[in-house]
């Protein structure tokens, strides 16, 4: 394997969920094997137990754990058949330990990127880790004050790539209007523009921004945020060409046409949704098996599949690994492009 390939940490996620299964399935893919030097962060015993269980149930598309580099996560979790699909406090604590270990090693320079399998947030809370999700842990432990969740997917129908950034993430819907401010939206746009340039090579991006209210406020009849500050902020934003605020219900029509290769619609380079479901409902409708969560603003690349632990499917051999494969491939691609951009910047100094 080439030493030029990026080094990635791949966490197991919750060991009682589908994380170990999709890790074994993803690492069996030749394209994944060729894209990076991958180290699994978690207990080798969990991989071995999952492998044996799935082989007994007829699964053949699995990497042999004996050939997988493993960095022990330090949780001491032991997977027995009776625990598969039954997440508990111990599995939640284990998944947190895997993530923490991966972050620490990435900050030490051992990995250029981290790919995280799914965790169960409620089990984190039961285990004493009251974080909204993995993104917030990554940001806190790496000292990143400005960060964001960008969802990326490439269409198998047309090859077009959709990119959706969330302005707010894991907060109740009632808190969204209180949390959204001109400063927050401007910071998210700055983060998005910088990432589009550094990671995707888009120098002069076009960004579409959703309104907060139905019909983008209908001139103040259905909400005041667009009229009182959002429209002016977007009109005067200097670092990109902005479309918006756009009616949230119709903003996704052109991306859907582009995704399915229906004509040549006018599409943006990226889309800014103002709250969680406003962005993730269209992403999951179009690309549930292919979407990747890319965390912006960290000192390393981080991606994850866009689905959960699926405890009800664990151990059956039916979990699909496509989203995790895409997360690994994207992490490898972006790690290489980020390194190239850094070398270019240093050469210019």
N, C-alpha and C positions, 0 to 999 in steps of 0.2 A: 504494500500500500504506500502511495506517495506521501512523503513527509510534508508536501505542500497542501495536503487536504486539511481542512479545518478540524479542530478537535471539539467535539460536542459531548455534553453531558445529557443523558436521557434518564429522567426520573421515572420510577415505577408508578407514581401516583398512589392511590389507595390500593394496598395489596390485596384487599378482598374484592375489589371491583374488576373491571375488564382491563385495567392498566397492564398487568403482567401478560395477558393474552395478546393484546394488540402490540405490545413491545416485541414479543416473540415473532409475531406475524410480520411486523414491519421490518425487523432485522433479517428476515428470510428473503427479502426482496433484493435482487442483485443491484438494482438502481440505487437503493438506499445504502447498501454495503459499499458501493463505489463512490459515494458523494462525500464521505467524511470519515474520520476516525471517531468512533462512537463508544463511549463508556456508559454502561448502565449504572445508575446510582440507586442502590437498594440492596436487599438481601439476595444472595445467590440461591439460597434455599427456596425463596419464593418463586424464582424462575424455574428451578428444577421441579418443584411440586406442581406448578402450573403446567409445565411441559408434560409430565407424566400423566396428569389428569386428562389433558386434552388429547394426548395420543391414545389413551384408553377409549376416548369417545370418537376416535376416527379421524382426528385432525392431522393433516400432513404438512400444511403450509407453515411450519414452525422452524425457527432457528434453534440449533442445538445449544443449550445453555453452556455446555462445556467450552464452546468456542467464543463466548461473549465476554469481553472485558467487563468486570464488575468492580465498582467502588462501594464497599459495604456502607450502608446508610447509617449504621450505628444505633438503630432502634431496637434490635433484638427481636423483631417480630418473627413469628414462626407460623407458616401457613399450613394448616391441616385441611383436609377435604371438607370438614364440617364448617370451616370458617369462610369458604368461598361463597361469595354473594351475600355475606352477613357482615357488613361493615359495623365496627364498634369503636369504642374509645381508643383501643390499642391500634387499630388500623389507621384511624385518623392521626394519632400521634406519630405513627411510622411515616405516613405520607408527608407530614410536616418536617420530620427529621431528614427525609430524602431531599426535600427542596432546600433546606438550610445547608446541608452538606454541599449540594451542587453550587449554591450561591457562593459559599466560602471558597470553594476551589476555583470558581470562575474569577473571583476577585483576586485570587493569588496568581492568576494568569495561566492556570492549568487547562482552561477551556475558553474557546472564543464564543461559545454559545451554549444555551441550555434549552432543551426541549422537555416540556413537562407533560406527563400523562395526567388524567383527570383525578381530582380529589373531591371529597364530600365536605363542603363548608360546615355543615351542621356537626359533623364529627370532629372537625377542628375545634369548634366552639366547646363541644363536650370535653375535649382533651385539654382545654385551657388556653387555646390560641384564638382569640376573638378577632381575627382578621376577616374582612369581607371576601377575600379570595387570594389566589396566588400572586396576582399582579401587585397587590398592596404589600405583600411580604417582600417581593423582589425589590420594590422601590425603597422600602424602609431599610432593609439590610444592606442595600448598595448605596444608600445616601442620595437617592435620586428624588428631587423635589418636584420636577416637572416630568410627568410620564403620561402615557395614554395607551389605550387598547385599540389597535388597528387590526381589522379583520380583512384578510386577503384570500382571494380564491381565483384560480384560473379556470376558465370554462373549457370543458372537454368538447363542447360543440363548436366554439368559434375561436378559442385561444385567447379571448379578451380577459383581462385581469381586473376584477373589482376590488376596490380598497375602500373600507368604511371605518372611520374613526369615531369613537364615542366621546362626546364632550363630558358627560357624566356617566358613571358606571353603576356600581352596586349600591344604590340608594333607593329608598321608597319613592314612588312616583310623586307623592305629595311634597317631597323635598326638592324636586327638580327645579321648579320656578324660583325657589329661594336660593338654590346653589348656583344657578346660571347667572353670571355677571359679565359685563364687558371685558373685564380683566381675564376671566377664565376662558372665554371664547377666543380672545386674542391670543392667549398663551397656547391654546390647543391648535390654533391655526399656525402659529410660529413653529410648534413642534412638528406638525404635519408637513409644512413646507420644507423644513430642514431635513426631515426623514425622506421625503420624496426625492430631494436632491442627492443626499448622501447614499441612500440605500438603493434607490431605483433609477438614479441617473436622470430624473426629470427636472430640468433646470428652471423652466418657466411653467409651473403647474397651473392647471385649471381645477378649482375646487368648488363643488356644489354644496351648499349649506341648507339644511332643512329649517323651516320655521318651527316654532314651538307649538303653536296652536293650530286647530283645523283651518285649512285654507290660508295658512301663514297669517292668521289674525283677521283676515277679511277687512283690511283698513281699520283695524281697531274694534270692529264689531264683535269679534270672537276672541279677543285677548289683546293686551296692550304691549307685550314685550317687543314684538316686531316693530311696532310703530314708534315706541319711546326710545329704543336704543339699538336693537339688533340690525335693522336695515341700514342705519347710518354707519355703524361699525363696519359692516361688510362693504359698503360703498367706498369707504375711505381706506380699507386695508391695503397696504402698499406692496406686499411681498408676493402676491399671486393674483391671478384673474379669478374673481369670485362670481358665482351664480347664486343668487338668493337674497333674502330667505325665500325658499321655494315651498309650495304647499306639500306637506309631508306625504300625502296620499298619492300624488302624481309624480313625485320626484323619482320614484323607482321604476317608472315605465320604460324609460330609455335604457337603463342598465339591464332590465330584463330582456329587452329586444337584442341588445348587444350580446348578452350571455348566450342566447339561443341562435345567434347569427341571423336575426331577422332584419335585413336591410342594413343601413349605415347610420344609426341614430347618433345625435350629438351627445357624447358622453364626456364626463369629467375624468380627470386623472385620479381624483379621490372624492369621497363624500363625507361630510361631517354631519352626523346625527346628534341631536341634543340630549337624548336619553337612551337607555339600554335597549328597550324593545323597539324603539323607532328605527334603530339600525340593525338589530339582530333578527327581527322577523323577516325582512327581505333577504338578508344574507343566508339564513337557514332555509328559506324556501328555495332559493336558487342553488345553494351549494352546501347542503348539510354534511355530505360525506367528504367535501374537499376544502372547506373553509379552514383557515388557520388564524389563530389569535397571535398577533405580533405585538409585543410590548415595546413601545417607543420610549426613548429617554433614558435607557439603562446604559451602563458602561460596557455591556456585552449584548449579544443577540439573544432574545428569548422568544420562542414560539410554543404553541400548544394546540392540540386538536380542539375543534369547536363542538365538544359534546361532553357529557358527564360520565360518572362512574358506571352507570347501568348495572347496578348490583343484580337486577333480575336476569341479566344475560350472562353473568360471570360463570365461567366453568363449563359452558355448554358448547364452546367451539364455534359460535355463530357471530361473535363480535367482529365488526368490520374495522380494518386498520387503515383505511384509505386516508382519513383525515390526519392520522399520526404520520403516515408516510409523507404526506404533503408538508406537514410541519417540519419534519426532518430535512426534506429537500430544500424548503425555503430557508431554513436556518443555515444550511451549508452554503447556499447561493449568496445569502446576504452577508455571511461572515467573510466570504471571499471578496465581495464587492466593497464591503466596509474597509477591509484591509487594504485593498487597492486604492481606495479614495484617500486613506490615511497616508499611504506611501506617496501618492501624487501631491498631497498638501505639503508634506515634508520636503519634497523635491523643489517646490516652489518657494520655500523660505530661504 
